[in-house]
Amino acid sequence: SLGGMVTLCMAALRPNAVERLLPIGCSAQASAWVVGWNHVARQIIRMDPGFPDDVGRGLEIARQLAMLTYRAEAGLDLRQGRHLPRVAGAPGQYRIEGYLEHQGLKLRRRFDGRSYLQLLDAMDHHDLLLPPPGEDGPPAIARIRSSTLVVDVDTDQLFTSAQAAALAGELSAAGCYVERATIPSVHGHDAFLIEEAPMAAIVRRAQALPEPGR
């Protein structure tokens, strides 16, 4: 998501410095769906009684919300379903509740709520179909020259296969060599962190892309 967006931006800012791109689960611009989820997360953080200096619980809940968008229903049922026992000592009546509380607390321990807001803003403002900030002329994506393997997950509810296809078409129109790959998975957006074997093959494929211009 944001990492893929940053990768695309780096290739646009320094087109001659990036030979190959492997954007996974991202798009040329943040959709209204993505911005909408980020808006809700932002409001959760701002409603924390400690905002802006201490937004610990607000950050936890915002992370719990995000985790539900990073995963797909089938994958959650497989790993956190009602048929599975609760983890000992975890809060809630159901396994999924303990899982979400764990994920929220884990982020709270290593992150700052204000930094999280900045990351949400960065994602919302991502739009390579506009000229670079302060410039006129063609969209920023037209600057990219890298050979690219655009990857999506078939169950990703944040960045769909249609968005990946659109990104591939936009890069191709800019003159880039482009290939596509889809990871089949029950796990949704986070499958790129879970499906190790398919990801290893995709990375090798990206490394073997032809040099730009060939």
Buried (B, 14 or more C-beta within 10 A) or exposed (E): BBEBBBBBBBBBEEBEEBBBBBBBBBBBBBEEBBBEBBEEBBEBBBEBEEBEEEBBBBBBBBBBBBBBBBBBEBBBBEBBBEEEEBEEEBEEEBBBBBBBBBBBBEBBEEBEBEEBBEEBEBBBEBBBBBBBEEEEEEBBBBBBBBBBBBBBBBBBBBBBBEBBBBBBBBBBEBEBBBBBBBBEBBBBBBBBEBBEEBBEEBBEBBEEBEEBEE
